Protein backbone atom coordinates (compact mmCIF):
# COMPACT_ATOMS: atom_id res chain seq x y z
CA UNK A 1 0.00 0.00 0.00
CA UNK A 2 2.97 2.31 0.49
CA UNK A 3 3.77 2.04 -3.20
CA UNK A 4 0.22 3.03 -4.17
CA UNK A 5 0.38 6.08 -1.89
CA UNK A 6 3.76 7.07 -3.36
CA UNK A 7 2.31 6.66 -6.83
CA UNK A 8 -0.57 8.98 -5.93
CA UNK A 9 1.78 11.63 -4.54
CA UNK A 10 3.97 11.40 -7.63
CA UNK A 11 0.93 11.87 -9.86
CA UNK A 12 -0.02 14.99 -7.89
CA UNK A 13 3.58 16.23 -8.25
CA UNK A 14 3.39 15.78 -12.04
CA UNK A 15 0.09 17.66 -12.13
CA UNK A 16 1.40 20.75 -10.31
CA UNK A 17 4.97 20.77 -11.67
CA UNK A 18 4.28 22.87 -14.81
CA UNK A 19 2.87 25.72 -12.68
CA UNK A 20 5.79 26.02 -10.25
CA UNK A 21 7.85 28.40 -12.42
CA UNK A 22 11.00 26.36 -13.02
CA UNK A 23 13.13 27.26 -16.05
CA UNK A 24 12.68 24.95 -19.06
CA UNK A 25 15.93 23.06 -18.52
CA UNK A 26 15.13 22.26 -14.89
CA UNK A 27 11.50 21.49 -15.68
CA UNK A 28 12.53 18.98 -18.36
CA UNK A 29 15.11 17.43 -16.05
CA UNK A 30 12.60 17.10 -13.18
CA UNK A 31 9.97 15.60 -15.52
CA UNK A 32 12.52 13.05 -16.77
CA UNK A 33 13.54 12.05 -13.26
CA UNK A 34 9.88 11.84 -12.19
CA UNK A 35 9.07 9.68 -15.22
CA UNK A 36 11.91 7.27 -14.40
CA UNK A 37 10.65 7.13 -10.82
CA UNK A 38 7.13 6.27 -12.08
CA UNK A 39 8.58 3.49 -14.23
CA UNK A 40 10.36 2.10 -11.18
CA UNK A 41 7.18 2.26 -9.06
CA UNK A 42 5.09 0.54 -11.72
CA UNK A 43 7.71 -2.23 -11.97
CA UNK A 44 7.56 -2.71 -8.19
CA UNK A 45 3.75 -2.94 -8.34
CA UNK A 46 3.94 -5.48 -11.18
CA UNK A 47 6.51 -7.59 -9.34
CA UNK A 48 4.43 -7.52 -6.14
CA UNK A 49 1.25 -8.51 -8.00
CA UNK A 50 3.07 -11.31 -9.81
CA UNK A 51 4.48 -12.65 -6.54
CA UNK A 52 1.03 -12.68 -4.94
CA UNK A 53 -0.43 -14.54 -7.91
CA UNK A 54 -2.78 -11.78 -9.03
CA UNK A 55 -1.38 -11.83 -12.58
CA UNK A 56 -2.32 -14.95 -14.51
CA UNK A 57 -0.83 -15.68 -17.89
CA UNK A 58 -3.67 -16.09 -20.36
CA UNK A 59 -3.46 -17.84 -23.68
CA UNK A 60 -5.94 -17.36 -26.47
CA UNK A 61 -6.72 -19.53 -29.48
CA UNK A 62 -6.55 -16.84 -32.13
CA UNK A 63 -6.22 -19.18 -35.09
CA UNK A 64 -8.80 -21.87 -34.42
CA UNK A 65 -10.77 -23.32 -37.31
CA UNK A 66 -14.50 -23.63 -37.34
CA UNK A 67 -15.66 -27.21 -37.74
CA UNK A 68 -19.20 -27.36 -39.03
CA UNK A 69 -20.96 -30.57 -38.03
CA UNK A 70 -24.16 -31.53 -39.79
CA UNK A 71 -26.45 -34.44 -39.00
CA UNK A 72 -25.38 -36.48 -42.00
CA UNK A 73 -21.62 -36.08 -42.16
CA UNK A 74 -18.63 -34.39 -40.61
CA UNK A 75 -15.67 -33.23 -42.65
CA UNK A 76 -12.29 -33.91 -41.10
CA UNK A 77 -9.00 -32.70 -42.52
CA UNK A 78 -5.99 -34.95 -42.02
CA UNK A 79 -2.56 -34.25 -43.45
CA UNK A 80 -2.97 -32.80 -46.91
CA UNK A 81 -6.26 -34.47 -47.92
CA UNK A 82 -9.84 -34.41 -46.79
CA UNK A 83 -11.76 -37.37 -45.48
CA UNK A 84 -15.49 -37.52 -44.93
CA UNK A 85 -16.77 -39.32 -41.86
CA UNK A 86 -20.40 -40.42 -41.78
CA UNK A 87 -22.05 -39.85 -38.40
CA UNK A 88 -25.59 -40.87 -37.57
CA UNK A 89 -27.05 -38.76 -34.74
CA UNK A 90 -30.42 -40.49 -34.62
CA UNK A 91 -29.21 -43.42 -32.49
Secondary structure as UniProt FT lines:
FT   HELIX           2..17
FT   TURN            18..19
FT   HELIX           24..52
FT   TURN            62..63
FT   STRAND          73..78
FT   TURN            79..80
FT   STRAND          81..86
//
